[in-house]
Amino acid sequence: MNGLPGFLRRLEGPQTIGRGPAFWIIFAIVLAIACAYPLFSDGYTVGNTVYFFVWVFIALSLCLIWGYGGSLSFGQTAFFGIAGYSYGILTLNFGAAYGFTLVALVLAVVIAALFALLLGYFMFFGRIAGVFLGIVTLAVTLMLERFMAQTAGPEWRVGVARLNGFNGMSAMSPLTIPWPGGDIVLFADIGLYYFVLGLLVLVYLGLRILMNSSFGNVIVAIRENPERAEMLGYDVRKYQLITFVIGAGLAGLSGVLYTVWGQYITPSSMGMTAAALPLIWVAVGGRSDLTSTVIGTLVVLAAFQALTIYGSQYALVFMGVLLVLTVLIAPNGLVLGAMNLLSRLVVHRGKGGV
């Protein structure tokens, strides 16, 4: 890493697990397998994998806000829903011509981030912290879910886009990329798979760089001791607000990609269950590390979907039990604990061979 530009050297650092040639070789192998995966799988399975990838963005947003920033937020699904509905409204009104769906994706994420900026300003500059921040964000999420659920009447429309209450919005345009030989439409199969995979890799690497920068170090210092950070001259509220807005943008990106994947969005995406599940994924993986969050989210999602075959109630009970066991056995995360144990074993074996 010493020969790389300064910002790339921040791919490794004290705030992220994984460094040295061995880690990046494993990363490259996993990425190569992910790229080759659609070549050996059917369209349905590839589309289902896109569904898993979509939820990783909201998990990373919570890892940033809660794991690194120390602010427990139940509001990620609110930003998820705001961005999803915004994308639907924009594309239903303006269509997909001239690559407008890509513009709508960016605008929807910006709308979610602006809402978070407004909400976060009043929370952080109003000195709301700890459990009260969780209560406020949960209240906002449930309020939005209740509001959207009662918009079934024909009067609830934005242009030609009807909100449709509990039934939600549907039939919005898939992502369409302008191309000289004809537009490329990204349905929930191979095309969308590679698009979401590319975004996921960029976001993961970008967050590693961010958290190993001076900004990331300050965020972690605020999590550990906000009073000390303030005494050292840092504006704690500003850093918390910036982190909150970035996290909201990631949650909004997750919401847009979910809407693109299924071509629908419903109020239930902002309900209590939807708000709680990302907390479980991140807690099980390890909220204070990006890599463990990604792994934990994908593993728990796969297990959850497998259990829904036998009934969604069993899957939800399993998630609750898993969260309790994680808190009791490995409060820092099961995946993170396993990664730390593996790292210590490798170091110990290396010393033993010297």
VOPA-28440 format. One record per residue (C-alpha): residue in one letter; chain; x, y, z. Coordinates in steps of 0.001 Angstrom, whole numbers, plus 500000, padded with zeros to 6 digits. Layout:
+---------+--------+--------+--------+--------+
: residuo : cadena :      X :      Y :      Z :
+---------+--------+--------+--------+--------+
:       a :      A :      X :      Y :      Z :
...
+---------+--------+--------+--------+--------+
END
This chain:
+---------+--------+--------+--------+--------+
: residuo : cadena :      X :      Y :      Z :
+---------+--------+--------+--------+--------+
:       m :      A : 500000 : 500000 : 500000 :
:       n :      A : 502992 : 502349 : 500415 :
:       g :      A : 503274 : 502937 : 496655 :
:       l :      A : 499631 : 503970 : 496246 :
:       p :      A : 498205 : 507506 : 496295 :
:       g :      A : 497360 : 508896 : 499732 :
:       f :      A : 493617 : 508290 : 499617 :
:       l :      A : 494061 : 504672 : 498462 :
:       r :      A : 496412 : 503988 : 501357 :
:       r :      A : 493404 : 504642 : 503590 :
:       l :      A : 491834 : 501412 : 502351 :
:       e :      A : 493707 : 500007 : 505325 :
:       g :      A : 493769 : 501526 : 508761 :
:       p :      A : 492839 : 501239 : 512414 :
:       q :      A : 489075 : 501544 : 511836 :
:       t :      A : 488674 : 498603 : 509448 :
:       i :      A : 489587 : 494933 : 509669 :
:       g :      A : 491624 : 493453 : 506841 :
:       r :      A : 495049 : 494495 : 505666 :
:       g :      A : 498059 : 493176 : 503827 :
:       p :      A : 498354 : 491128 : 500619 :
:       a :      A : 496471 : 488132 : 502051 :
:       f :      A : 493298 : 490145 : 502683 :
:       w :      A : 493276 : 491774 : 499256 :
:       i :      A : 493977 : 488465 : 497513 :
:       i :      A : 490930 : 486990 : 499285 :
:       f :      A : 488943 : 490107 : 498349 :
:       a :      A : 489944 : 489722 : 494679 :
:       i :      A : 489029 : 486008 : 494686 :
:       v :      A : 485616 : 486685 : 496223 :
:       l :      A : 484989 : 489488 : 493726 :
:       a :      A : 486024 : 487237 : 490832 :
:       i :      A : 483626 : 484530 : 492053 :
:       a :      A : 480849 : 487121 : 492351 :
:       c :      A : 481516 : 488324 : 488789 :
:       a :      A : 481477 : 484782 : 487419 :
:       y :      A : 478429 : 483702 : 489438 :
:       p :      A : 475738 : 484684 : 486863 :
:       l :      A : 477489 : 482546 : 484237 :
:       f :      A : 476745 : 479398 : 486243 :
:       s :      A : 473312 : 480239 : 487627 :
:       d :      A : 469768 : 480774 : 486367 :
:       g :      A : 468052 : 484146 : 486024 :
:       y :      A : 465787 : 483709 : 489063 :
:       t :      A : 468682 : 482923 : 491412 :
:       v :      A : 470698 : 485846 : 490057 :
:       g :      A : 467722 : 488167 : 490619 :
:       n :      A : 467340 : 486844 : 494154 :
:       t :      A : 471021 : 487556 : 494801 :
:       v :      A : 470454 : 491151 : 493668 :
:       y :      A : 467785 : 491339 : 496388 :
:       f :      A : 470414 : 490356 : 498973 :
:       f :      A : 472913 : 492904 : 497663 :
:       v :      A : 470308 : 495685 : 497801 :
:       w :      A : 469886 : 495282 : 501570 :
:       v :      A : 473636 : 495456 : 502213 :
:       f :      A : 473576 : 499211 : 501516 :
:       i :      A : 471122 : 499904 : 504339 :
:       a :      A : 473185 : 497659 : 506629 :
:       l :      A : 476318 : 499658 : 505789 :
:       s :      A : 474425 : 502882 : 506484 :
:       l :      A : 473543 : 501618 : 509956 :
:       c :      A : 477106 : 500405 : 510499 :
:       l :      A : 478301 : 503938 : 509764 :
:       i :      A : 475769 : 505727 : 511975 :
:       w :      A : 475498 : 503234 : 514843 :
:       g :      A : 478703 : 501211 : 514719 :
:       y :      A : 481177 : 503986 : 514023 :
:       g :      A : 479166 : 507016 : 515094 :
:       g :      A : 477514 : 505541 : 518187 :
:       s :      A : 474038 : 506867 : 517308 :
:       l :      A : 471367 : 504166 : 517258 :
:       s :      A : 468932 : 505031 : 514467 :
:       f :      A : 465642 : 503352 : 513592 :
:       g :      A : 465206 : 505836 : 510770 :
:       q :      A : 467074 : 504014 : 508017 :
:       t :      A : 463910 : 502458 : 506615 :
:       a :      A : 462289 : 505917 : 506569 :
:       f :      A : 465046 : 507135 : 504225 :
:       f :      A : 464737 : 503834 : 502349 :
:       g :      A : 461022 : 504459 : 501767 :
:       i :      A : 461373 : 508165 : 500959 :
:       a :      A : 463915 : 507425 : 498238 :
:       g :      A : 461916 : 504490 : 496878 :
:       y :      A : 458709 : 506520 : 496613 :
:       s :      A : 460627 : 509478 : 495157 :
:       y :      A : 462072 : 507280 : 492407 :
:       g :      A : 458614 : 505908 : 491644 :
:       i :      A : 457022 : 509359 : 491452 :
:       l :      A : 459781 : 510727 : 489225 :
:       t :      A : 459850 : 507834 : 486767 :
:       l :      A : 456069 : 507463 : 486542 :
:       n :      A : 455785 : 511143 : 485689 :
:       f :      A : 458799 : 511582 : 483405 :
:       g :      A : 459437 : 508085 : 482047 :
:       a :      A : 462752 : 506430 : 481247 :
:       a :      A : 463809 : 508244 : 478075 :
:       y :      A : 467281 : 509761 : 477709 :
:       g :      A : 468571 : 507960 : 480793 :
:       f :      A : 466204 : 509787 : 483138 :
:       t :      A : 466023 : 506756 : 485441 :
:       l :      A : 469672 : 507321 : 486379 :
:       v :      A : 468879 : 510975 : 487100 :
:       a :      A : 465867 : 509858 : 489149 :
:       l :      A : 468093 : 507490 : 491142 :
:       v :      A : 470433 : 510337 : 492088 :
:       l :      A : 467575 : 512761 : 492823 :
:       a :      A : 465795 : 510208 : 495033 :
:       v :      A : 468954 : 509636 : 497096 :
:       v :      A : 469434 : 513411 : 497402 :
:       i :      A : 465818 : 513839 : 498579 :
:       a :      A : 466351 : 511212 : 501308 :
:       a :      A : 469621 : 512883 : 502337 :
:       l :      A : 467956 : 516326 : 502499 :
:       f :      A : 465197 : 514948 : 504713 :
:       a :      A : 467894 : 513466 : 506967 :
:       l :      A : 469710 : 516810 : 506996 :
:       l :      A : 466569 : 518551 : 508263 :
:       l :      A : 465748 : 515864 : 510822 :
:       g :      A : 469353 : 515494 : 511945 :
:       y :      A : 469804 : 519229 : 512388 :
:       f :      A : 467006 : 519411 : 514941 :
:       m :      A : 468162 : 516216 : 516680 :
:       f :      A : 471883 : 516799 : 516973 :
:       f :      A : 471841 : 520558 : 517416 :
:       g :      A : 468991 : 520036 : 519869 :
:       r :      A : 471366 : 517772 : 521842 :
:       i :      A : 469197 : 514681 : 521425 :
:       a :      A : 471362 : 511619 : 521986 :
:       g :      A : 471383 : 508056 : 523268 :
:       v :      A : 468099 : 506214 : 523567 :
:       f :      A : 466128 : 509386 : 522812 :
:       l :      A : 467649 : 509568 : 519335 :
:       g :      A : 466440 : 506028 : 518710 :
:       i :      A : 462961 : 506944 : 519931 :
:       v :      A : 462741 : 510020 : 517690 :
:       t :      A : 463911 : 508174 : 514572 :
:       l :      A : 461536 : 505282 : 515282 :
:       a :      A : 458638 : 507713 : 515730 :
:       v :      A : 459441 : 509395 : 512406 :
:       t :      A : 459637 : 506026 : 510646 :
:       l :      A : 456310 : 504787 : 512009 :
:       m :      A : 454670 : 508146 : 511297 :
:       l :      A : 455716 : 507955 : 507643 :
:       e :      A : 454553 : 504348 : 507405 :
:       r :      A : 451126 : 505234 : 508857 :
:       f :      A : 450804 : 508271 : 506595 :
:       m :      A : 451642 : 506375 : 503411 :
:       a :      A : 449275 : 503539 : 504394 :
:       q :      A : 446250 : 505890 : 504329 :
:       t :      A : 446915 : 507325 : 500867 :
:       a :      A : 444675 : 504854 : 499015 :
:       g :      A : 442175 : 507415 : 497670 :
:       p :      A : 442406 : 508829 : 494124 :
:       e :      A : 443159 : 512268 : 495578 :
:       w :      A : 446543 : 511018 : 496799 :
:       r :      A : 448602 : 511417 : 493666 :
:       v :      A : 451651 : 513345 : 492496 :
:       g :      A : 451113 : 514078 : 488830 :
:       v :      A : 450118 : 510751 : 487288 :
:       a :      A : 451691 : 508733 : 490117 :
:       r :      A : 449119 : 507402 : 492603 :
:       l :      A : 450431 : 506490 : 496066 :
:       n :      A : 447881 : 503653 : 496497 :
:       g :      A : 448028 : 503293 : 500279 :
:       f :      A : 448799 : 499795 : 501586 :
:       n :      A : 449028 : 498456 : 498033 :
:       g :      A : 451931 : 500778 : 497333 :
:       m :      A : 453230 : 502055 : 494017 :
:       s :      A : 454057 : 499752 : 491144 :
:       a :      A : 454928 : 499648 : 487441 :
:       m :      A : 457702 : 502204 : 487733 :
:       s :      A : 460440 : 502095 : 485106 :
:       p :      A : 463496 : 499866 : 485555 :
:       l :      A : 466918 : 501459 : 485307 :
:       t :      A : 467677 : 502274 : 481679 :
:       i :      A : 471128 : 503177 : 480405 :
:       p :      A : 471290 : 505096 : 477090 :
:       w :      A : 473447 : 503303 : 474529 :
:       p :      A : 474190 : 504048 : 470855 :
:       g :      A : 472919 : 500656 : 469709 :
:       g :      A : 469782 : 500863 : 471840 :
:       d :      A : 468982 : 501492 : 475488 :
:       i :      A : 470142 : 498891 : 478015 :
:       v :      A : 467262 : 498045 : 480369 :
:       l :      A : 468364 : 496605 : 483713 :
:       f :      A : 465706 : 494154 : 484783 :
:       a :      A : 466177 : 491975 : 487891 :
:       d :      A : 468636 : 489607 : 486282 :
:       i :      A : 472225 : 489714 : 485025 :
:       g :      A : 472303 : 493387 : 483993 :
:       l :      A : 471039 : 494702 : 487310 :
:       y :      A : 473244 : 492185 : 489148 :
:       y :      A : 476452 : 493643 : 487734 :
:       f :      A : 475230 : 497214 : 488231 :
:       v :      A : 474402 : 496647 : 491928 :
:       l :      A : 477559 : 494598 : 492494 :
:       g :      A : 479673 : 497415 : 491069 :
:       l :      A : 477924 : 499979 : 493279 :
:       l :      A : 478384 : 497745 : 496320 :
:       v :      A : 482126 : 497384 : 495732 :
:       l :      A : 482524 : 501141 : 495218 :
:       v :      A : 480527 : 501961 : 498370 :
:       y :      A : 482423 : 499404 : 500455 :
:       l :      A : 485835 : 500667 : 499345 :
:       g :      A : 484721 : 504294 : 499651 :
:       l :      A : 483566 : 503734 : 503224 :
:       r :      A : 486877 : 502061 : 504088 :
:       i :      A : 488699 : 505140 : 502810 :
:       l :      A : 486339 : 507463 : 504673 :
:       m :      A : 486570 : 505651 : 508009 :
:       n :      A : 490366 : 505421 : 507901 :
:       s :      A : 490637 : 509154 : 507172 :
:       s :      A : 490821 : 511886 : 509793 :
:       f :      A : 487034 : 512214 : 509531 :
:       g :      A : 486569 : 508571 : 510494 :
:       n :      A : 488992 : 508872 : 513389 :
:       v :      A : 487053 : 511863 : 514734 :
:       i :      A : 483735 : 509982 : 514410 :
:       v :      A : 485122 : 507059 : 516409 :
:       a :      A : 486563 : 509469 : 519000 :
:       i :      A : 483115 : 511049 : 519369 :
:       r :      A : 481572 : 507617 : 519838 :
:       e :      A : 484056 : 506764 : 522570 :
:       n :      A : 483959 : 510083 : 524421 :
:       p :      A : 482032 : 513029 : 522925 :
:       e :      A : 482961 : 515368 : 525775 :
:       r :      A : 486679 : 514789 : 525233 :
:       a :      A : 486310 : 515275 : 521469 :
:       e :      A : 484499 : 518562 : 522082 :
:       m :      A : 487214 : 519695 : 524481 :
:       l :      A : 489783 : 519036 : 521740 :
:       g :      A : 487972 : 521533 : 519516 :
:       y :      A : 485814 : 519317 : 517309 :
:       d :      A : 482224 : 520332 : 516611 :
:       v :      A : 480595 : 517083 : 517688 :
:       r :      A : 477165 : 518035 : 516360 :
:       k :      A : 478503 : 518821 : 512881 :
:       y :      A : 480353 : 515508 : 512592 :
:       q :      A : 477327 : 513578 : 513836 :
:       l :      A : 475064 : 515366 : 511374 :
:       i :      A : 477378 : 514668 : 508421 :
:       t :      A : 477575 : 510989 : 509383 :
:       f :      A : 473796 : 510825 : 509709 :
:       v :      A : 473263 : 512369 : 506261 :
:       i :      A : 475774 : 510037 : 504584 :
:       g :      A : 474078 : 507069 : 506238 :
:       a :      A : 470677 : 508319 : 505069 :
:       g :      A : 472002 : 508596 : 501525 :
:       l :      A : 473134 : 504967 : 501631 :
:       a :      A : 469759 : 503875 : 503021 :
:       g :      A : 468089 : 505893 : 500259 :
:       l :      A : 470261 : 504165 : 497659 :
:       s :      A : 469104 : 500849 : 499084 :
:       g :      A : 465479 : 502000 : 498760 :
:       v :      A : 465881 : 503071 : 495130 :
:       l :      A : 467607 : 499824 : 494166 :
:       y :      A : 464882 : 497838 : 495930 :
:       t :      A : 462244 : 499752 : 493962 :
:       v :      A : 464161 : 499152 : 490733 :
:       w :      A : 464552 : 495457 : 491538 :
:       g :      A : 460884 : 494755 : 492253 :
:       q :      A : 459357 : 497738 : 490392 :
:       y :      A : 457190 : 498451 : 493447 :
:       i :      A : 457380 : 500049 : 496896 :
:       t :      A : 454886 : 499744 : 499777 :
:       p :      A : 454438 : 501379 : 503205 :
:       s :      A : 455413 : 498088 : 504869 :
:       s :      A : 458999 : 498802 : 503818 :
:       m :      A : 458950 : 501474 : 506552 :
:       g :      A : 457140 : 499396 : 509185 :
:       m :      A : 458370 : 498222 : 512572 :
:       t :      A : 459631 : 494870 : 511312 :
:       a :      A : 461478 : 496476 : 508423 :
:       a :      A : 463082 : 498985 : 510824 :
:       a :      A : 464248 : 496268 : 513233 :
:       l :      A : 465721 : 493754 : 510785 :
:       p :      A : 468763 : 495850 : 509699 :
:       l :      A : 469646 : 496295 : 513379 :
:       i :      A : 469781 : 492507 : 513747 :
:       w :      A : 471902 : 492044 : 510622 :
:       v :      A : 474414 : 494651 : 511752 :
:       a :      A : 474494 : 493443 : 515376 :
:       v :      A : 475107 : 489838 : 514323 :
:       g :      A : 477790 : 490791 : 511821 :
:       g :      A : 479567 : 493335 : 513992 :
:       r :      A : 478472 : 496940 : 513917 :
:       s :      A : 481956 : 498418 : 514319 :
:       d :      A : 483426 : 496992 : 511100 :
:       l :      A : 482372 : 497244 : 507462 :
:       t :      A : 483568 : 493820 : 506314 :
:       s :      A : 481852 : 491936 : 509134 :
:       t :      A : 478655 : 493910 : 508459 :
:       v :      A : 478633 : 492868 : 504800 :
:       i :      A : 479293 : 489203 : 505618 :
:       g :      A : 476831 : 489109 : 508506 :
:       t :      A : 474066 : 490750 : 506471 :
:       l :      A : 474380 : 488313 : 503558 :
:       v :      A : 474554 : 485247 : 505820 :
:       v :      A : 471598 : 486261 : 508020 :
:       l :      A : 469515 : 487272 : 504997 :
:       a :      A : 470139 : 483896 : 503362 :
:       a :      A : 469153 : 482082 : 506564 :
:       f :      A : 466074 : 484270 : 506996 :
:       q :      A : 464881 : 483616 : 503456 :
:       a :      A : 465471 : 479868 : 503835 :
:       l :      A : 463350 : 479830 : 506998 :
:       t :      A : 460482 : 481757 : 505398 :
:       i :      A : 459818 : 478612 : 503345 :
:       y :      A : 458419 : 477076 : 506536 :
:       g :      A : 456618 : 480251 : 507618 :
:       s :      A : 457538 : 483893 : 508138 :
:       q :      A : 456663 : 483660 : 511856 :
:       y :      A : 459422 : 481090 : 512379 :
:       a :      A : 461905 : 483263 : 510551 :
:       l :      A : 461093 : 486262 : 512747 :
:       v :      A : 461388 : 484167 : 515921 :
:       f :      A : 464759 : 482911 : 514695 :
:       m :      A : 465932 : 486493 : 514146 :
:       g :      A : 464878 : 487456 : 517665 :
:       v :      A : 466667 : 484465 : 519199 :
:       l :      A : 469744 : 485217 : 517105 :
:       l :      A : 469828 : 488809 : 518366 :
:       v :      A : 469515 : 487697 : 522012 :
:       l :      A : 472302 : 485124 : 521601 :
:       t :      A : 474507 : 487709 : 519925 :
:       v :      A : 474018 : 490188 : 522771 :
:       l :      A : 474752 : 487505 : 525384 :
:       i :      A : 477604 : 485626 : 523697 :
:       a :      A : 479288 : 488113 : 521356 :
:       p :      A : 478044 : 491674 : 521939 :
:       n :      A : 480517 : 492989 : 519359 :
:       g :      A : 479092 : 490667 : 516683 :
:       l :      A : 479383 : 486985 : 515865 :
:       v :      A : 481147 : 487511 : 512541 :
:       l :      A : 483498 : 490159 : 513943 :
:       g :      A : 484321 : 487892 : 516883 :
:       a :      A : 485094 : 485005 : 514530 :
:       m :      A : 487287 : 487245 : 512353 :
:       n :      A : 489232 : 488512 : 515372 :
:       l :      A : 489716 : 484943 : 516632 :
:       l :      A : 490964 : 483822 : 513223 :
:       s :      A : 493353 : 486774 : 513085 :
:       r :      A : 494789 : 485934 : 516509 :
:       l :      A : 495256 : 482287 : 515525 :
:       v :      A : 497111 : 483272 : 512360 :
:       v :      A : 499373 : 485662 : 514294 :
:       h :      A : 500007 : 483045 : 516988 :
:       r :      A : 500891 : 480374 : 514416 :
:       g :      A : 503210 : 482814 : 512644 :
:       k :      A : 505044 : 483548 : 515888 :
:       g :      A : 505231 : 479851 : 516687 :
:       g :      A : 506919 : 479137 : 513381 :
:       v :      A : 509626 : 481748 : 513943 :
+---------+--------+--------+--------+--------+
END
